[in-house]
Amino acid sequence: MNRIFTWAFLLIFGFGVATAAASSVDVMPVKSNSSTLRVSIPFQDDIDIRVSPNPANDYFAVTSNINYSKIQLFNIIGKPLKTYRVSADNNYQLTDVPGGIYILRFMDSNNQVIKTIKLYKKN
C-alpha cells in the first residue's frame, strides 16, 4: 500500500527531474547576421528557495534567489489546500492547517512550477 502512495506521489509532483553537472543547457543555436546566439535554461539545482522553520508551527518564511508569483500548498496525497500570493515580508500563515506533511509548489508568473519543497507542520 505504501508503494502505491509513493508512486502516486512521484507521478503527481514530478520528482523525476534529471540533473546534470553543467549549470545550463544549450537549447538551440540561432543564427544571426554575424554570430551565433545561444539560449540557456538554468537547472533546478541553480534555484535556491529555502523554507524555514521546517518543521513549522504557525507560519513559514521563504528566502529565494529568484522571483516567484505564488505558492501552492498541497496535502501529502496531492489535494490543493491553499494558494499564497507573494507577501512583502515573505512570511506565510499555517494556523488553519493541521499538523502533518505538506508539499509547497513555487510557481512563476506563467504558472510553471519552479521548485517543489516538502514542509512539515507541528501540531
DSSP file (Angstrom, degrees, kcal/mol; ACC not computed):
  #  RESIDUE AA STRUCTURE BP1 BP2  ACC     N-H-->O    O-->H-N    N-H-->O    O-->H-N    TCO  KAPPA ALPHA  PHI   PSI    X-CA   Y-CA   Z-CA
    1    1 A M     >        0   0    0      0, 0.0     4,-1.7     0, 0.0     5,-0.2   0.000 360.0 360.0 360.0 -41.5    0.0    0.0    0.0
    2    2 A N  H  >  +     0   0    0      1,-0.2     4,-2.4     2,-0.2     5,-0.1   0.856 360.0  56.2 -63.5 -34.4    2.9    2.4    0.8
    3    3 A R  H  > S+     0   0    0      2,-0.2     4,-2.6     1,-0.2    -1,-0.2   0.878 104.1  53.2 -65.4 -36.7    4.4    1.7   -2.6
    4    4 A I  H  > S+     0   0    0      2,-0.2     4,-2.5     1,-0.2    -1,-0.2   0.936 111.3  45.4 -63.0 -45.9    1.2    2.8   -4.3
    5    5 A F  H  X S+     0   0    0     -4,-1.7     4,-2.6     2,-0.2    -2,-0.2   0.891 112.2  52.2 -64.6 -39.0    1.2    6.1   -2.4
    6    6 A T  H  X S+     0   0    0     -4,-2.4     4,-2.4     2,-0.2    -2,-0.2   0.940 112.6  44.0 -62.7 -47.5    4.9    6.6   -3.1
    7    7 A W  H  X S+     0   0    0     -4,-2.6     4,-2.3     2,-0.2    -2,-0.2   0.902 113.9  50.3 -65.2 -40.4    4.5    6.1   -6.9
    8    8 A A  H  X S+     0   0    0     -4,-2.5     4,-2.6    -5,-0.2    -1,-0.2   0.914 110.9  50.4 -62.4 -41.9    1.3    8.2   -7.0
    9    9 A F  H  X S+     0   0    0     -4,-2.6     4,-2.5     1,-0.2     5,-0.2   0.925 110.8  48.3 -61.3 -46.6    3.2   11.0   -5.1
   10   10 A L  H  X>S+     0   0    0     -4,-2.4     4,-1.3     1,-0.2     5,-0.8   0.885 113.5  47.1 -63.9 -38.8    6.1   10.8   -7.5
   11   11 A L  H  <5S+     0   0    0     -4,-2.3    -1,-0.2     2,-0.2    -2,-0.2   0.902 114.0  47.0 -69.1 -40.6    3.8   11.0  -10.5
   12   12 A I  H  <5S+     0   0    0     -4,-2.6    -2,-0.2     1,-0.2    -1,-0.2   0.923 122.4  32.8 -67.3 -45.1    1.7   13.8   -9.2
   13   13 A F  H  <5S-     0   0    0     -4,-2.5    -1,-0.2    -5,-0.2    -2,-0.2   0.480  99.3-131.6 -99.2  -2.7    4.6   16.0   -8.1
   14   14 A G  T  <5 +     0   0    0     -4,-1.3    -3,-0.2    -5,-0.2     3,-0.1   0.914  40.9 163.3  62.2  51.4    7.1   15.1  -10.8
   15   15 A F      < +     0   0    0     -5,-0.8     2,-0.8     1,-0.2    -1,-0.1   0.378  50.4  98.0 -82.6   7.3   10.3   14.4   -8.8
   16   16 A G        +     0   0    0     -6,-0.4     2,-0.5    -5,-0.1    -1,-0.2  -0.173  50.8 148.7 -85.8  43.3   11.8   12.5  -11.7
   17   17 A V        -     0   0    0     -2,-0.8     2,-0.2    -3,-0.1    -2,-0.0  -0.662  43.7-133.6 -82.6 124.9   13.8   15.6  -12.8
   18   18 A A        -     0   0    0     -2,-0.5     2,-0.3     1,-0.0    -1,-0.0  -0.514  20.8-157.2 -76.0 144.6   17.1   14.7  -14.4
   19   19 A T        -     0   0    0     -2,-0.2     2,-0.3    24,-0.1     3,-0.0  -0.830   7.6-168.2-119.6 161.3   20.1   16.6  -13.2
   20   20 A A        -     0   0    0     -2,-0.3    23,-0.1     2,-0.3     0, 0.0  -0.933  33.5-114.8-143.4 165.9   23.4   17.2  -14.8
   21   21 A A  S    S+     0   0    0     -2,-0.3    -1,-0.1     2,-0.0     2,-0.0   0.801  91.2  82.9 -74.8 -29.2   26.8   18.6  -13.9
   22   22 A A  S    S-     0   0    0      1,-0.1    -2,-0.3     2,-0.1    21,-0.1  -0.340  77.0-134.7 -74.8 158.0   26.6   21.7  -16.1
   23   23 A S  S    S+     0   0    0      1,-0.1    20,-1.0    19,-0.1     2,-0.3   0.587  83.2  16.7 -91.1  -9.4   24.8   24.7  -14.9
   24   24 A S  E     -A   42   0A   0     18,-0.2     2,-0.4    16,-0.0    -1,-0.1  -0.978  66.7-131.0-154.1 167.3   22.9   25.3  -18.1
   25   25 A V  E     -A   41   0A   0     16,-0.9    16,-0.9    -2,-0.3     2,-0.7  -0.969  22.1-125.4-122.6 134.5   21.9   23.6  -21.3
   26   26 A D  E     -A   40   0A   0     -2,-0.4    14,-0.2     1,-0.2    12,-0.0  -0.720  29.1-174.0 -76.7 116.2   22.3   25.0  -24.8
   27   27 A V        -     0   0    0     12,-2.3    -1,-0.2    -2,-0.7    13,-0.1   0.966  59.2 -23.2 -80.5 -56.1   18.8   24.8  -26.2
   28   28 A M        -     0   0    0     11,-0.3    11,-0.5     9,-0.1     2,-0.3  -0.892  57.9-125.6-160.2 124.6   19.1   25.8  -29.8
   29   29 A P        -     0   0    0      0, 0.0     2,-0.5     0, 0.0     9,-0.2  -0.566  26.7-159.3 -71.3 135.6   21.7   27.8  -31.7
   30   30 A V  E     -B   37   0B   0      7,-2.3     7,-2.5    -2,-0.3     2,-0.3  -0.973  12.3-132.5-118.9 124.2   20.1   30.6  -33.6
   31   31 A K  E     -B   36   0B   0     -2,-0.5     5,-0.2     5,-0.2     2,-0.2  -0.589  25.3-178.4 -78.0 130.5   21.9   32.2  -36.5
   32   32 A S        -     0   0    0      3,-2.3    -1,-0.0    -2,-0.3     0, 0.0  -0.502  48.6 -81.8-109.6-171.3   22.1   35.9  -36.6
   33   33 A N  S    S+     0   0    0     -2,-0.2     3,-0.1     1,-0.2    -2,-0.0   0.896 120.4   5.3 -61.6 -41.6   23.7   38.0  -39.3
   34   34 A S  S    S+     0   0    0      1,-0.1     2,-0.3     0, 0.0    -1,-0.2   0.610 126.7  22.8-122.4 -15.5   27.2   37.7  -38.0
   35   35 A S  S    S-     0   0    0     -5,-0.1    -3,-2.3     2,-0.0     2,-0.5  -0.879  74.3 -97.5-146.0 175.5   27.3   35.4  -35.0
   36   36 A T  E     -B   31   0B   0     -2,-0.3     2,-0.5    -5,-0.2    -5,-0.2  -0.864  29.5-151.7-101.1 131.9   25.6   32.5  -33.2
   37   37 A L  E     -B   30   0B   0     -7,-2.5    -7,-2.3    -2,-0.5     2,-0.4  -0.885   9.6-158.2-102.2 129.7   23.2   33.3  -30.3
   38   38 A R        -     0   0    0     -2,-0.5     2,-0.5    -9,-0.2   -12,-0.1  -0.917   3.4-151.3-112.8 136.1   22.9   30.6  -27.6
   39   39 A V        -     0   0    0    -11,-0.5   -12,-2.3    -2,-0.4     2,-0.4  -0.896  14.5-162.7-105.1 131.4   19.9   30.4  -25.3
   40   40 A S  E     -A   26   0A   0     -2,-0.5   -14,-0.2   -14,-0.2   -16,-0.0  -0.917   9.9-160.6-119.6 143.3   20.4   28.8  -21.9
   41   41 A I  E     -A   25   0A   0    -16,-0.9   -16,-0.9    -2,-0.4     2,-0.1  -0.984  24.3-125.6-118.0 127.0   17.9   27.4  -19.4
   42   42 A P  E     -A   24   0A   0      0, 0.0   -18,-0.2     0, 0.0     2,-0.1  -0.407  23.4-119.9 -71.3 148.2   19.0   27.1  -15.7
   43   43 A F    >   -     0   0    0    -20,-1.0     3,-1.6     1,-0.1     4,-0.3  -0.451  26.0-109.5 -78.8 160.4   18.7   23.7  -14.0
   44   44 A Q  G >  S+     0   0    0      1,-0.3     3,-1.3     2,-0.2    -1,-0.1   0.775 116.5  68.1 -61.9 -26.0   16.5   23.4  -10.9
   45   45 A D  G 3  S+     0   0    0      1,-0.3    -1,-0.3     3,-0.1   -22,-0.0   0.756  93.4  58.6 -65.6 -23.1   19.7   22.9   -8.8
   46   46 A D  G <  S+     0   0    0     -3,-1.6     2,-0.6   -23,-0.1    -1,-0.3   0.590  87.3  90.6 -80.6 -11.3   20.6   26.6   -9.6
   47   47 A I    <   -     0   0    0     -3,-1.3     2,-0.8    -4,-0.3    17,-0.0  -0.773  62.9-162.9 -89.9 121.1   17.4   27.7   -8.0
   48   48 A D        +     0   0    0     -2,-0.6    17,-1.5     2,-0.0     2,-0.5  -0.842  22.0 156.9-111.5  96.9   17.8   28.4   -4.3
   49   49 A I  E     -C   64   0C   0     -2,-0.8     2,-0.4    15,-0.2    15,-0.2  -0.985  17.3-171.9-117.7 125.9   14.5   28.6   -2.4
   50   50 A R  E     -C   63   0C   0     13,-3.1    13,-2.2    -2,-0.5     2,-0.5  -0.953  10.3-158.4-123.5 139.6   14.6   27.9    1.3
   51   51 A V  E     -C   62   0C   0     -2,-0.4    11,-0.2    11,-0.2     3,-0.1  -0.958  21.9-142.3-116.3 129.7   11.7   27.4    3.7
   52   52 A S  E     +C   61   0C   0      9,-2.3     9,-3.8    -2,-0.5     2,-0.1  -0.983  69.4  29.1-146.1 154.0   12.1   28.0    7.5
   53   53 A P  S    S-     0   0    0      0, 0.0    -1,-0.2     0, 0.0     8,-0.0   0.691  77.6-160.7 -70.6 151.7   11.4   26.9   10.1
   54   54 A N  S    S+     0   0    0      1,-0.3     2,-0.2    -2,-0.1    67,-0.1  -0.839  85.9  41.8-141.3 101.3   10.8   23.4    8.9
   55   55 A P  S    S-     0   0    0      0, 0.0    -1,-0.3     0, 0.0    66,-0.2   0.242 101.1-160.6 -75.3 147.4    9.1   21.9   10.8
   56   56 A A  B     -e  121   0D   0     64,-3.0    66,-3.2    -2,-0.2     4,-0.1  -0.612  21.9-167.3-102.3 160.3    6.9   24.9   11.2
   57   57 A N  S    S-     0   0    0      2,-0.6    -1,-0.2    -2,-0.2     3,-0.1   0.721  81.0 -14.1-106.2 -77.1    4.3   25.9   13.8
   58   58 A D  S    S+     0   0    0      1,-0.2    36,-3.9    35,-0.1    37,-0.6   0.581 127.9   7.5-108.2 -14.9    2.1   28.8   12.8
   59   59 A Y  E     - D   0  93C   0     34,-0.3    -2,-0.6    35,-0.2     2,-0.3  -0.962  56.6-141.2-155.9 166.9    4.0   30.1    9.8
   60   60 A F  E     - D   0  92C   0     32,-2.2    32,-2.8    -2,-0.3     2,-0.3  -0.982  14.4-146.7-134.2 151.3    6.8   29.6    7.4
   61   61 A A  E     -CD  52  91C   0     -9,-3.8    -9,-2.3    -2,-0.3     2,-0.4  -0.864   9.9-147.3-115.5 150.7    9.2   32.1    5.8
   62   62 A V  E     -C   51   0C   0     28,-2.1     2,-0.4    -2,-0.3   -11,-0.2  -0.964  12.1-174.9-123.2 133.2   10.8   31.9    2.4
   63   63 A T  E     +C   50   0C   0    -13,-2.2   -13,-3.1    -2,-0.4     2,-0.3  -0.984  20.1 170.5-119.8 139.6   14.2   33.1    1.2
   64   64 A S  E     -C   49   0C   0     -2,-0.4   -15,-0.2   -15,-0.2     4,-0.0  -0.994  42.7-148.3-150.7 150.0   14.9   32.9   -2.5
   65   65 A N  S    S+     0   0    0    -17,-1.5     2,-0.3    -2,-0.3   -16,-0.1   0.342  89.7  49.7 -97.2   4.5   17.4   33.9   -5.2
   66   66 A I  S    S-     0   0    0    -18,-0.3     2,-0.3   -19,-0.0   -19,-0.0  -0.884  87.8-103.4-134.6 166.8   14.7   34.1   -7.8
   67   67 A N        -     0   0    0     -2,-0.3     2,-0.3     2,-0.0    -2,-0.1  -0.720  33.8-178.9 -91.1 142.8   11.2   35.6   -8.2
   68   68 A Y        -     0   0    0     -2,-0.3    40,-0.2    40,-0.1     3,-0.1  -0.956  21.3-150.6-135.3 155.1    8.1   33.6   -7.8
   69   69 A S  S    S-     0   0    0     38,-2.8    17,-1.0    -2,-0.3     2,-0.3   0.741  72.2  -2.1-102.4 -26.5    4.5   34.7   -8.2
   70   70 A K  E     -GF  85 107D   0     37,-1.3    37,-2.7    15,-0.2     2,-0.4  -0.990  53.7-136.8-158.7 164.2    2.6   32.3   -5.9
   71   71 A I  E     -GF  84 106D   0     13,-2.5    13,-3.4    -2,-0.3     2,-0.4  -0.994  16.4-155.3-125.5 130.9    3.0   29.3   -3.6
   72   72 A Q  E     -GF  83 105D   0     33,-2.6    33,-2.6    -2,-0.4     2,-0.5  -0.905   6.0-150.7-107.0 135.6    0.6   26.4   -3.6
   73   73 A L  E     -GF  82 104D   0      9,-2.9     8,-3.4    -2,-0.4     9,-1.4  -0.923  18.3-180.0-107.7 124.4    0.1   24.2   -0.5
   74   74 A F  E     -GF  80 103D   0     29,-2.7    29,-2.5    -2,-0.5     2,-0.1  -0.902  25.7-123.0-120.1 148.9   -0.9   20.5   -1.1
   75   75 A N  E >   - F   0 102D   0      4,-2.2     3,-1.9    -2,-0.3    27,-0.2  -0.315  46.0 -89.8 -78.0 177.3   -1.5   17.7    1.4
   76   76 A I  T 3  S+     0   0    0     25,-0.6    26,-0.1     1,-0.3    -1,-0.1   0.701 126.7  53.1 -67.8 -20.3    0.6   14.5    1.0
   77   77 A I  T 3  S-     0   0    0      2,-0.1    -1,-0.3   -65,-0.0    25,-0.0   0.355 123.5 -99.2 -97.1   7.6   -1.9   12.9   -1.4
   78   78 A G  S <  S+     0   0    0     -3,-1.9    -2,-0.1     1,-0.3    24,-0.0   0.538  71.5 145.3  96.4   7.8   -2.0   15.9   -3.7
   79   79 A K        -     0   0    0      1,-0.1    -4,-2.2     2,-0.0    -1,-0.3  -0.681  50.9-123.8 -80.6 124.7   -5.1   17.7   -2.7
   80   80 A P  E     +G   74   0D   0      0, 0.0    -6,-0.3     0, 0.0     3,-0.1  -0.499  36.3 169.5 -68.8 132.6   -4.6   21.5   -3.1
   81   81 A L  E     +     0   0D   0     -8,-3.4     2,-0.3     1,-0.4    -7,-0.2   0.772  56.7   0.7-110.9 -42.5   -5.3   23.3    0.2
   82   82 A K  E     -G   73   0D   0     -9,-1.4    -9,-2.9     2,-0.0     2,-0.4  -0.977  48.7-148.4-148.2 156.1   -4.2   26.9   -0.1
   83   83 A T  E     -G   72   0D   0     -2,-0.3     2,-0.4   -11,-0.2   -11,-0.2  -0.995  17.9-159.6-127.4 126.7   -2.6   29.3   -2.6
   84   84 A Y  E     -G   71   0D   0    -13,-3.4   -13,-2.5    -2,-0.4     2,-0.2  -0.875   6.7-146.4-105.3 134.7   -0.4   32.1   -1.2
   85   85 A R  E     -G   70   0D   0     -2,-0.4   -15,-0.2   -15,-0.2     2,-0.1  -0.646  45.1 -80.9 -88.0 156.9    0.4   35.3   -3.1
   86   86 A V        -     0   0    0    -17,-1.0     2,-0.3    -2,-0.2    -1,-0.1  -0.374  50.8-153.0 -61.5 129.8    3.8   36.8   -2.6
   87   87 A S    >   -     0   0    0     -2,-0.1     3,-0.7     1,-0.1    -1,-0.0  -0.739  21.4-121.5-105.3 156.5    3.9   38.8    0.6
   88   88 A A  T 3  S+     0   0    0     -2,-0.3    -1,-0.1     1,-0.2    -2,-0.0   0.852 114.7  39.5 -64.0 -35.6    6.2   41.7    1.4
   89   89 A D  T 3  S-     0   0    0      2,-0.2    -1,-0.2    -3,-0.0   -27,-0.1   0.452 104.3-127.4 -94.9  -0.2    7.7   40.0    4.4
   90   90 A N    <   +     0   0    0     -3,-0.7   -28,-2.1     1,-0.2     2,-0.4   0.751  66.2 131.0  59.0  27.4    7.9   36.5    2.8
   91   91 A N  E     -D   61   0C   0    -30,-0.2     2,-0.4   -32,-0.0   -30,-0.2  -0.920  38.2-166.2-109.9 138.2    6.0   35.0    5.8
   92   92 A Y  E     -D   60   0C   0    -32,-2.8   -32,-2.2    -2,-0.4     2,-0.1  -0.989  18.1-122.6-131.5 131.3    3.0   32.7    5.2
   93   93 A Q  E     +D   59   0C   0     -2,-0.4   -34,-0.3   -34,-0.2   -35,-0.1  -0.418  26.5 173.5 -78.5 142.9    0.5   31.6    7.8
   94   94 A L    >   +     0   0    0    -36,-3.9     3,-1.7    -2,-0.1   -35,-0.2   0.106  45.2 115.3-126.7  17.4   -0.3   28.0    8.7
   95   95 A T  T 3  S+     0   0    0    -37,-0.6   -36,-0.1     1,-0.3    -1,-0.0   0.787  77.8  49.7 -64.5 -27.9   -2.6   28.5   11.6
   96   96 A D  T 3  S+     0   0    0    -38,-0.1    -1,-0.3     2,-0.1   -38,-0.0   0.287  96.3  85.7 -94.7  11.4   -5.6   27.0    9.8
   97   97 A V  S <  S-     0   0    0     -3,-1.7     3,-0.1   -39,-0.1    -3,-0.0  -0.945  76.3-128.6-114.2 129.3   -3.7   23.8    8.7
   98   98 A P        -     0   0    0      0, 0.0    25,-0.1     0, 0.0    23,-0.1  -0.255  41.3 -79.3 -70.3 163.7   -3.4   20.7   11.0
   99   99 A G  S    S+     0   0    0     24,-0.1     2,-0.3    21,-0.1    23,-0.2  -0.280  82.0  88.1 -61.0 146.8   -0.1   19.1   11.7
  100  100 A G  E    S- H   0 121D   0     21,-1.9    21,-3.1    -3,-0.1     2,-0.4  -0.981  77.1 -49.4 157.8-165.5    1.3   16.8    9.1
  101  101 A I  E     + H   0 120D   0     -2,-0.3   -25,-0.6    19,-0.2     2,-0.3  -0.896  53.7 177.0-107.2 132.1    3.5   16.7    5.9
  102  102 A Y  E     -FH  75 119D   0     17,-3.3    17,-3.0    -2,-0.4     2,-0.4  -0.850  24.7-130.6-131.8 164.4    2.7   19.1    3.1
  103  103 A I  E     -FH  74 118D   0    -29,-2.5   -29,-2.7    -2,-0.3     2,-0.5  -0.976  14.7-157.6-119.1 130.0    4.1   20.0   -0.3
  104  104 A L  E     -FH  73 117D   0     13,-3.3    13,-2.6    -2,-0.4     2,-0.5  -0.932   5.5-163.8-106.3 127.1    4.9   23.6   -1.4
  105  105 A R  E     -FH  72 116D   0    -33,-2.6   -33,-2.6    -2,-0.5     2,-0.5  -0.956   7.5-151.7-111.2 122.4    5.0   24.3   -5.1
  106  106 A F  E     -FH  71 115D   0      9,-3.0     8,-3.8    -2,-0.5     9,-1.1  -0.835  19.0-165.6 -94.3 125.0    6.6   27.6   -6.1
  107  107 A M  E     -FH  70 113D   0    -37,-2.7   -38,-2.8    -2,-0.5   -37,-1.3  -0.823  11.5-138.7-115.7 147.5    5.1   28.9   -9.3
  108  108 A D    >   -     0   0    0      4,-2.2     3,-1.8    -2,-0.3   -40,-0.1  -0.284  44.7 -85.7 -90.1-175.3    6.3   31.6  -11.8
  109  109 A S  T 3  S+     0   0    0      1,-0.3   -41,-0.0     2,-0.1    -1,-0.0   0.666 129.3  55.9 -68.9 -15.4    4.1   34.2  -13.5
  110  110 A N  T 3  S-     0   0    0      2,-0.1    -1,-0.3     0, 0.0     3,-0.1   0.199 119.2-109.1 -97.5  14.8    3.3   31.7  -16.3
  111  111 A N  S <  S+     0   0    0     -3,-1.8     2,-0.4     1,-0.2    -2,-0.1   0.781  72.2 144.1  60.0  31.1    2.0   29.1  -13.7
  112  112 A Q        -     0   0    0      1,-0.0    -4,-2.2     0, 0.0     2,-0.4  -0.808  57.6-109.2 -96.3 140.7    5.0   26.9  -14.3
  113  113 A V  E     + H   0 107D   0     -2,-0.4    -6,-0.2    -6,-0.2     3,-0.1  -0.549  34.7 177.8 -71.7 125.5    6.5   25.0  -11.3
  114  114 A I  E     -     0   0D   0     -8,-3.8     2,-0.3     1,-0.4    -1,-0.2   0.861  66.0 -15.3 -90.9 -48.0    9.8   26.5  -10.3
  115  115 A K  E     - H   0 106D   0     -9,-1.1    -9,-3.0     2,-0.0     2,-0.4  -0.989  54.0-143.5-157.2 152.7   10.5   24.3   -7.3
  116  116 A T  E     - H   0 105D   0     -2,-0.3     2,-0.4   -11,-0.2   -11,-0.2  -0.985  20.4-176.5-123.1 132.2    8.8   21.8   -5.0
  117  117 A I  E     - H   0 104D   0    -13,-2.6   -13,-3.3    -2,-0.4     2,-0.4  -0.983  24.0-127.6-132.2 139.8    9.6   21.6   -1.3
  118  118 A K  E     - H   0 103D   0     -2,-0.4     2,-0.4   -15,-0.2   -15,-0.2  -0.712  26.6-164.5 -84.6 134.8    8.4   19.3    1.5
  119  119 A L  E     - H   0 102D   0    -17,-3.0   -17,-3.3    -2,-0.4     2,-0.4  -0.980   7.5-154.9-124.3 131.1    7.1   21.1    4.6
  120  120 A Y  E     - H   0 101D   0     -2,-0.4   -64,-3.0   -19,-0.2     2,-0.5  -0.887   9.0-161.9-102.7 134.2    6.4   19.6    8.0
  121  121 A K  E     -eH  56 100D   0    -21,-3.1   -21,-1.9    -2,-0.4   -64,-0.2  -0.974  11.1-139.3-118.4 128.9    3.9   21.2   10.3
  122  122 A K              0   0    0    -66,-3.2   -66,-0.0    -2,-0.5   -21,-0.0  -0.424 360.0 360.0 -76.6 157.1    3.9   20.5   14.0
  123  123 A N              0   0    0    -24,-0.1    -1,-0.1    -2,-0.1   -24,-0.1   0.468 360.0 360.0 -70.3 360.0    0.6   20.1   15.8
